[in-house]
């Protein structure tokens, strides 16, 4: 059983080397998920970062969330409103983007 829990915690944290993670690691519809960002824009001195978020392969319900500056980068909590994957990319106020080299950041969701 501990192996399954450990594996589950790693499911959505495969972007750690890019400075991107979510908490909880496997969000559920109806709860909030914290998106944590300390990636390229943060490391390049951005003073404001926005999480550009959509659900599913067609990026439905797209919304830009202003992230809060923390000691370790930026974070924001968003509602999980759909059972499809959460897709995220980041932009700063100068319109520079971090979209994981065009692949975006995608996180699984459970119902």
N, C-alpha and C positions, 0 to 999 in steps of 0.2 A: 504493500500500500504506500509506503513513503516514496517509492520510486515514481509512482503515478503522480503523486502530489508535486514532486520535484519537476517532473516532465511538464505538468500543467503550468507551473510557474514560469517555465521557459518559453511557452508557446508564443506569447506576444512580446517577448523581450529580446527578439533577435536583432533589434536595431540599437542595442546598447552602445556599440562601438561608434554609432553616429550621434550619440547623445540623446536618443529618443526612447522613451518607455511609457507604459501606462500602468496605472494602479487602480483597481486590482488587475492582475495580469490577464485574467479572462473575465471581462465585464459581462454583466447580465442585463437584458432588456429591463428597463424600469429603474435602474440605479444610475448613479453618476460614476463617471470614470475620470481619473485625473491623468491628464496628458503632461508629461514632463519633458522639457526640451532644453538641452545644453549643446546644441549642434553648431553647425557652421556659422549661422547668423549671430548666435550668442557669442561665440568665440571671436567673431569679427567686430565686436563692439556695438551691436544693435542695442538701442535703448528701448525700443518697443518691438514686440514680436506678436504676430497674430497666427492662430491655428486655423487654417482653412480646412473645414471638416465636411465630409459627405458620407453617405451610407450606400453600400452595395457597389456593384461593378459600374453602375451608371451615375455614381456620385449624387444620389438623391438627398433632398433636404439640406443642401449646402448652406453653410453659415460660417462667417468669420468671427472667431472669438479672440478678444484681446487677452493676451496672457499676462500674468502678474510676474514681475521681476522678483527673484529670490536670490539667496546667497549662492545657489548652485545653477542658476540659469533662469528659466521661465516655467510657469505651470498654469494650468487652467483645468477646472472641473466642468465637464459637459454631461448633459443627460443622454443616456443611451435609449433612443426612441424606436429603433428598428432592429430586427434580428440579423440583418446583414452586417458584413464587416464594416468597421469604421475606417475610412480613408482620410489621411491627414497629410498636408504639406504646410510649410511655414513661410511667412513673408514678414519683412520688416517695413518700417514706415517709408523707406526709400524704394520700395517695390522690388527688393532683392528677394529671391525665392530659394528655399531649400526643399526640393521635391525628390530627394533621394536619387539624383541623376535621372529624373524622368520616370522613376518607378513608384514614387510616392511612398508613404508609410501606411501599411494596412494591418489592422488588428482584428482578430476573430472576436465574435460575440456569441454568447449562448443565450437561449430563450429562457 
